[in-house]
């Protein structure tokens, strides 16, 4: 049992860990018109919240859907090798508006949003590895699919990677909890991406479980990281703004994609 001293005031009651996979070309940057091809969510809630304080999270349920791309329906060989998602999988999958509606129903089922107004029924926060999943990929996909970005996904977002980096910084000068933490502290400030595997190491958790760049497996492992951050008494809160009116150079009028990537 975690000591009481590890508990901290936690403003949110539920966390939705999201890690999408998207179409890509080898060498393409984050400016590319990526289309979401896997949409997984792991829902975690507190088991010990009393008077606003908590430290124990557990997985309640999972949502998962593959998604059919429409702008560039054929996956690149690079994309399949990276994600493990094959052409036959996306060909049989629903398109994004249908997958989005299913995700909405998942939120309704767990009483996170009202079924009619979509107003929040409890305080929940999205959790992603890095800022890109909602801020970039979700926004791009809504534009490509010509659907409005739902209010329930453009509100509170926590970049878990950033939270881990700040925790590592706070440990400077303290006795490292694990050899991995000591190693990462030595590299802190150096140009080194803190991927999911390194975050698990830094927190003293067992290695990555599953296949990396499988969206569902990534989401489950990020949920493990979020759970451990909570156990360490770290306040889980939003740290990533979403700008729903952001535009990229390939965005034309009325959902048109300017073909700059032949």
Long-range contacts (C-beta under 8 A, 24 or more apart in sequence): 2-55, 2-56, 2-231, 5-233, 6-55, 6-231, 6-232, 6-233, 7-48, 7-53, 7-54, 7-55, 7-233, 8-53, 8-54, 8-55, 8-233, 8-234, 8-235, 9-52, 9-53, 9-235, 10-46, 10-49, 10-52, 10-53, 10-54, 10-230, 10-235, 10-236, 11-52, 11-123, 11-235, 11-237, 12-123, 12-124, 12-125, 12-156, 12-236, 12-237, 13-45, 13-46, 13-49, 13-122, 13-123, 13-124, 14-43, 14-44, 14-45, 14-60, 14-110, 14-112, 14-122, 14-123, 14-124, 14-125, 15-43, 15-44, 15-45, 15-57, 15-124, 15-125, 15-126, 15-127, 15-158, 15-223, 15-226, 15-236, 16-41, 16-42, 16-43, 16-107, 16-112, 16-124, 16-125, 16-126, 16-127, 17-41, 17-42, 17-43, 17-44, 17-126, 17-127, 17-128, 17-160, 17-219, 17-220, 17-222, 17-223, 17-226, 18-126, 18-127, 18-128, 18-133, 18-134, 18-219, 19-128, 19-129, 19-133, 19-215, 19-216, 19-218, 19-219, 19-222, 20-133, 20-137, 20-138, 20-215, 21-83, 21-85, 21-213, 21-214, 21-215, 22-137, 22-141, 23-69, 23-72, 23-75, 23-76, 23-79, 24-76, 24-78, 24-79, 24-82, 25-76, 25-78, 25-79, 25-261, 26-76, 26-78, 28-261, 30-132, 30-136, 31-248, 31-249, 31-250, 32-261, 33-71, 33-72, 33-140, 33-144, 33-248, 33-250, 33-257, 33-261, 34-136, 34-137, 34-140, 34-141, 35-67, 35-69, 35-70, 35-71, 35-72, 35-96, 35-140, 35-141, 35-144, 36-67, 36-69, 36-96, 36-99, 36-137, 36-138, 36-141, 37-66, 37-67, 37-68, 37-69, 37-75, 37-79, 37-83, 37-85, 37-90, 37-93, 38-64, 38-65, 38-66, 38-67, 38-83, 38-85, 38-214, 38-215, 38-216, 39-63, 39-64, 39-65, 39-66, 39-67, 39-99, 39-100, 39-103, 39-215, 40-64, 40-65, 40-215, 40-216, 40-218, 40-219, 41-103, 41-106, 41-219, 42-219, 42-220, 42-222, 42-223, 43-106, 43-110, 44-223, 44-226, 44-227, 54-230, 55-230, 55-231, 55-233, 56-230, 56-231, 57-226, 57-227, 57-230, 57-231, 58-227, 59-220, 59-223, 60-110, 61-106, 61-110, 62-216, 62-219, 62-220, 63-102, 63-103, 63-106, 64-215, 64-216, 65-93, 65-94, 65-99, 65-102, 65-103, 66-90, 66-92, 66-93, 66-99, 67-93, 67-94, 67-95, 67-96, 67-99, 68-92, 68-93, 68-94, 68-95, 68-96, 70-95, 70-96, 70-144, 70-145, 71-144, 71-257, 82-213, 83-213, 83-214, 83-215, 84-211, 84-213, 84-214, 95-145, 96-141, 96-144, 96-145, 96-147, 97-145, 97-147, 100-145, 100-147, 100-150, 104-150, 104-152, 107-152, 112-152, 113-152, 118-150, 118-151, 118-152, 120-152, 120-155, 123-156, 124-156, 125-156, 125-157, 125-158, 125-236, 125-237, 125-238, 126-153, 126-156, 126-157, 126-158, 127-157, 127-158, 127-160, 127-222, 127-223, 127-226, 127-236, 128-157, 128-158, 128-159, 128-160, 128-222, 128-240, 129-159, 129-160, 129-161, 129-195, 129-196, 129-199, 129-218, 129-222, 130-159, 130-161, 130-162, 131-157, 131-159, 131-162, 131-240, 134-240, 134-242, 135-240, 135-241, 135-242, 135-243, 135-246, 139-242, 139-243, 139-244, 139-246, 140-248, 143-251, 143-255, 144-255, 144-257, 145-255, 146-254, 146-255, 149-244, 154-242, 154-244, 155-242, 156-237, 156-238, 157-238, 157-239, 157-240, 157-241, 157-242, 158-236, 158-237, 158-238, 158-239, 158-240, 159-239, 159-240, 160-199, 160-222, 160-225, 160-226, 160-229, 161-194, 161-199, 162-239, 162-240, 163-229, 163-234, 163-236, 163-239, 164-194, 164-199, 164-202, 164-203, 164-225, 164-229, 165-194, 167-229, 167-232, 167-234, 168-202, 177-204, 178-202, 178-203, 178-204, 180-204, 196-221, 196-222, 196-225, 199-225, 200-224, 200-225, 203-228, 203-229, 203-232, 204-228
